[in-house]
Amino acid sequence: MSTKPEIHMPTPEEDAALTTAALSDEDNPPLTDAELATVAKRRRGRPAAAVKNIPISLRVEPAVLAAFQGSGAGWQTRMNEALREWAQDHELLPADA
């Protein structure tokens, strides 16, 4: 015995009745082709960044990692900022980079 729900495909008459009912709903009009195209392009999640960070594997002392993680959410960004500041102070990066 299958536990999958059975899928009911409407007959052409049922489909026509459903379409007519949907089109007559003033509170929820169907999307136009332009709106559908916009929705189809929309992606979920955070917008793409202008500059993508590169994932790496980095070995750090447990105390250093614990200190950054203990500072709360955004610890990876703060660690990147600390590395950037060090690189700028040692003239490995331009000051405006």
C-alpha positions as CSV (number, residue, x, y, z in Angstrom):
1,M,0.0,0.0,0.0
2,S,1.4,3.4,-1.1
3,T,1.5,6.3,1.3
4,K,1.9,8.8,-1.5
5,P,-1.1,11.1,-2.0
6,E,-3.1,10.5,-5.1
7,I,-2.9,13.3,-7.6
8,H,-6.2,14.4,-9.1
9,M,-5.9,16.0,-12.5
10,P,-9.0,18.1,-13.3
11,T,-11.1,17.3,-16.4
12,P,-11.1,20.0,-19.1
13,E,-14.6,21.2,-17.8
14,E,-13.3,21.4,-14.2
15,D,-10.2,23.2,-15.4
16,A,-12.3,25.8,-17.3
17,A,-14.5,26.3,-14.2
18,L,-11.5,26.9,-12.0
19,T,-10.0,29.3,-14.5
20,T,-13.2,31.2,-14.8
21,A,-13.5,31.5,-11.0
22,A,-9.9,32.6,-10.7
23,L,-10.3,35.3,-13.3
24,S,-13.5,36.6,-11.7
25,D,-11.7,37.1,-8.3
26,E,-11.3,40.9,-7.9
27,D,-9.1,40.6,-4.9
28,N,-6.5,38.4,-6.5
29,P,-6.2,39.2,-10.3
30,P,-4.0,36.9,-12.3
31,L,-0.5,38.1,-13.0
32,T,0.3,39.6,-16.4
33,D,3.0,38.0,-18.6
34,A,5.4,40.9,-17.6
35,E,4.7,40.2,-13.9
36,L,5.3,36.5,-14.4
37,A,8.6,37.1,-16.1
38,T,9.7,39.3,-13.2
39,V,8.7,36.7,-10.6
40,A,10.4,34.0,-12.6
41,K,13.7,35.9,-12.5
42,R,13.6,36.7,-8.8
43,R,15.9,34.6,-6.7
44,R,15.5,33.8,-3.1
45,G,17.9,34.9,-0.4
46,R,20.3,37.8,-0.1
47,P,21.1,39.9,-3.2
48,A,24.3,39.1,-5.0
49,A,27.3,41.2,-3.7
50,A,29.2,43.4,-6.1
51,V,32.4,41.8,-4.9
52,K,32.2,38.1,-4.0
53,N,34.3,36.9,-1.1
54,I,36.3,33.8,-1.7
55,P,35.8,30.9,0.7
56,I,39.1,29.5,2.1
57,S,40.2,27.1,4.7
58,L,42.2,28.9,7.4
59,R,43.9,27.5,10.5
60,V,43.8,29.7,13.5
61,E,44.4,29.2,17.2
62,P,41.3,28.0,19.1
63,A,41.4,31.1,21.4
64,V,41.4,33.5,18.4
65,L,38.5,31.7,16.8
66,A,36.6,31.7,20.1
67,A,37.2,35.4,20.6
68,F,35.7,36.3,17.2
69,Q,32.8,33.8,17.5
70,G,32.2,35.0,21.0
71,S,31.7,38.5,19.8
72,G,28.4,37.4,18.2
73,A,26.8,37.3,14.8
74,G,28.9,38.8,12.1
75,W,32.2,37.4,13.5
76,Q,33.4,36.4,10.0
77,T,32.9,39.9,8.7
78,R,34.8,41.3,11.7
79,M,37.6,38.8,11.2
80,N,37.9,40.0,7.5
81,E,37.9,43.6,8.6
82,A,40.7,42.9,11.1
83,L,42.8,41.1,8.4
84,R,42.1,44.0,6.0
85,E,43.2,46.6,8.6
86,W,46.4,44.6,9.3
87,A,47.2,44.3,5.5
88,Q,46.6,48.1,5.0
89,D,48.8,49.0,8.1
90,H,51.6,46.8,6.6
91,E,51.1,48.4,3.1
92,L,50.0,45.1,1.5
93,L,46.8,46.7,0.4
94,P,46.1,50.3,-0.6
95,A,44.4,52.4,2.0
96,D,41.2,52.7,-0.1
97,A,40.9,49.0,-1.0
